[in-house]
Amino acid sequence: METTHTVSLDQPESDVALVERVAAGDIRALWELSVRHTSSLRVLALSILRDPVDAEQVVQAAFSEVRYEAARFDPSHFPVFGWLAELTRVGALQRSRSAPEGAHRLL
């Protein structure tokens, strides 16, 4: 049985509701979260990595992790954006530590 989700244009669905839908396997909800937050997360990753390609890859990896970890998300510990930002920050720091010293990407 397929469930349809309708959202009023005046009242967008909450981030928590979107994460709950992701946990239930709704890929459209993951896309909606991505549309809503990718820009801000990219800025965060870019501030750590200083490379737009690496920043984009970190943000994509963070949303991939959301897909698999959504069922474990607890909104009493973090707001959704805080969780997304933490996934992005940790991913960016890990990537920055694993990059060879002196490596620079040609733009």
C-alpha positions as a printed Julia matrix, in Angstrom:
107×3 Matrix{Float64}:
  0.0    0.0     0.0
  1.53   3.28   -1.1
  1.13   6.34    1.08
  1.08   9.77   -0.47
  2.31  12.79    1.4
  0.81  16.16    0.76
  2.15  19.34    2.23
  0.5   22.71    2.22
  2.47  25.41    0.46
  1.93  27.54    3.58
  3.19  24.86    5.99
  6.24  22.95    4.72
  6.8   19.55    6.25
  9.15  19.62    9.24
 12.68  18.29    9.0
 11.84  15.71   11.67
  8.91  14.44    9.61
 11.17  14.19    6.57
 13.74  12.17    8.53
 10.96   9.86    9.73
  9.93   9.34    6.11
 13.55   8.65    5.13
 13.72   6.06    7.92
 10.65   4.41    6.37
 12.46   4.19    3.03
 11.02   7.29    1.33
 13.76   8.51   -1.02
 11.72  11.57   -2.0
 11.95  12.75    1.62
 15.75  12.44    1.41
 15.68  14.54   -1.75
 13.5   17.15    0.01
 15.98  17.35    2.92
 18.79  17.69    0.41
 17.08  20.51   -1.46
 16.39  22.27    1.82
 19.89  22.02    3.34
 22.57  21.28    0.73
 23.52  24.9     0.16
 24.23  25.59    3.84
 26.05  22.3     4.3
 28.2   22.97    1.24
 29.26  26.31    2.76
 30.21  24.51    5.97
 32.22  21.85    4.16
 33.89  24.46    1.96
 34.94  26.48    5.01
 36.85  23.42    6.25
 38.15  21.99    2.98
 38.62  25.08    0.8
 37.86  22.94   -2.25
 34.42  22.98   -3.89
 34.7   19.47   -5.35
 35.71  17.95   -2.01
 32.99  19.95   -0.24
 30.32  18.67   -2.63
 31.5   15.08   -2.17
 31.38  15.43    1.62
 27.82  16.78    1.5
 26.72  13.94   -0.78
 28.32  11.44    1.61
 26.5   13.05    4.54
 23.14  12.58    2.82
 24.07   9.01    1.98
 24.71   8.45    5.68
 21.34  10.03    6.5
 19.67   7.44    4.31
 21.13   4.61    6.36
 21.07   6.22    9.81
 17.69   7.99    9.74
 16.02   5.32   11.87
 18.53   6.01   14.65
 18.07   9.78   14.61
 16.77  11.17   17.91
 15.4   14.73   17.64
 15.75  15.15   21.41
 19.55  15.13   20.99
 19.94  17.34   17.91
 17.76  19.41   15.65
 17.84  17.85   12.17
 20.03  20.61   10.73
 22.44  20.21   13.66
 22.71  16.5    12.89
 23.27  17.17    9.18
 25.87  19.81   10.02
 27.68  17.43   12.37
 27.75  14.68    9.73
 29.13  17.2     7.24
 31.69  18.66    9.66
 33.01  15.25   10.66
 33.18  14.14    7.03
 35.03  17.3     6.02
 37.52  16.96    8.87
 38.16  13.32    8.01
 38.69  14.23    4.37
 41.04  17.1     5.26
 43.14  14.78    7.42
 43.36  12.13    4.72
 44.4   14.53    1.94
 48.11  14.38    1.09
 50.03  17.4     2.36
 50.59  20.04   -0.27
 47.95  18.56   -2.53
 46.18  21.27   -4.47
 43.44  20.86   -7.0
 43.54  22.86  -10.21
 40.34  24.82  -10.71
